[in-house]
């Protein structure tokens, strides 16, 4: 195992991949806000991350399901722009937090390398 391929770095990578994928699912919902019969989709972010971290296995793509309990318009579409905007904002914050953790871990590894080289 090299210094960059640590379990924490792998977990952070999965975290960032999942948040980026969720952003694309939300963007699809927003793009289809006027499509008759379209139903909003999302992924269960917490269970997806728990399965990746808990098992240590990597899935190709998270499981996306239709969002239950949303009010349908007469055309059969149930995309709610307020919900999608909130979900997108939450996902962006999660992504930014993941990037901050990743930067912190890289900085920590860099310090360890530099301190080891000085001795």
HELIX and SHEET records of a PDB file:
HELIX    1   1 UNK A    7  UNK A   31  1                                  25    
HELIX    2   2 UNK A   45  UNK A   55  1                                  11    
HELIX    3   3 UNK A   81  UNK A  118  1                                  38    
SHEET    1   A 2 UNK A  41  UNK A  43  0                                        
SHEET    2   A 2 UNK A  64  UNK A  66 -1                                        
END                                                                             
